[in-house]
């Protein structure tokens, strides 16, 4: 049995923090301890109490004065788009046709898929992200490459082969039947293997025919334990084109509803331009709206109305995500910095405790995985990030004037990036330092 004892300032959320003074929403220990046994958290609390439970032979690692939190969670990201991030000057549909689709065509080469999967998960670990919900390319081999790499690292990740049978280049098209068959084969091979989770992944209504969405719905009905991920109402031109393709639907959301694709494990990227009827449908079905601030700003798509969606009579379940490569950063810290600005442009504010709740427990709840990740509670998986609020000279100088935990968190969110991530533990094992050591070796 492998036993590790971490010491540092521990922070874990219990529920949504209503205000920055809502101290009952989180557990914070100035001198805290985490006891990890065989990849899970065995005990958490004040250092003196946790140390007593460690016994002989436990490896002790002192992270003081740094903050120890649950690993970050990214609810929507495209791993094949690493080499199109920072591509200039297009809105959504042009961006897909000009940059994304040609790049994803390269994933017909299985070796290329393996290389990018390795580099993608390296980057996630560097940024403190321990769980993602990832879109692969249309090629079955790209999903195999992702899952092989994720499983080798013992990461808890969600992923799926994109299903798309129209309105894309010939090299990126499957068929309703082949998309179904490949998905079933991937589910049988990978869902539940180690910590892997499969997501049924029709890209969006524009690139799937009615026949394919019918197949996707059949998969969702046949495998109700799986996630479903797709895109919804990101861009005005996208919405108009979708309505032309499905003229019988009440609106964009109705398409997914009619094919049985909505539910508590459905992750809908963007959801910027929803009607009140659509928002009601998402609320009634428990479907998750995924806020992707850097992507929405970069592509000029619009401003996600986070606080209104939370406060409405029928509130929405919300996750946050980088949406790389439309998104401009792999970092959930940078993502929430931009999210703060989007929310401010809507005349609201998001306090720093709410931001860190969102990228840990909030996203875990949105993914229906809060029993496993997003918290430092005993019994959960030991996916952990260690943050240094003085990682750069500018941060160190600002910290001289920070007088509270809230100010420190806001500094990390506003100025932090991968340099603020001192260590990452995946299933209890140090991942960032090991990665750096292998690179040096």
Secondary structure, 3 states (H helix, E strand, C coil): CCEEEEEEEEEEECCCCCCCCCHHHEEEEEEEEEEEECCEEEEEEEHHHHHHCCCCCCEEEEEEEEEEEECEEEEEEEHHHCCCCCCCCCCHHHHHHHHHHHHHHHHHCHHHHHHHHHHHHHHHHHCCEEEEEEECCCCHHHHHHHHHHHHHCCCCEEEECEECCCCCCHHHCCCHHHHHHHHHHHHHHHCCCCCEEEEEEECCHHHCCHHHHHHHHHHHHHCCCCEEEEEECCCHHHHHHHHHHCCCCCCHHHHHHHCCCCCCCEEEEECCCCCHHHHHHHHHHCCEEEECHHHHHHCCCCCCCHHHHHHCCCCCEEEECCCCCCCCCCCHHHHHHHHHHHHHHCCCCCCHHHHHHHHHHHHHHHCCCCCCCCCCCCCCECCEEEECCCCCHHHHHHHCCCCCHHHHHHHHHHHCCHHHEEEEEECCEECHHHHHHHHHC
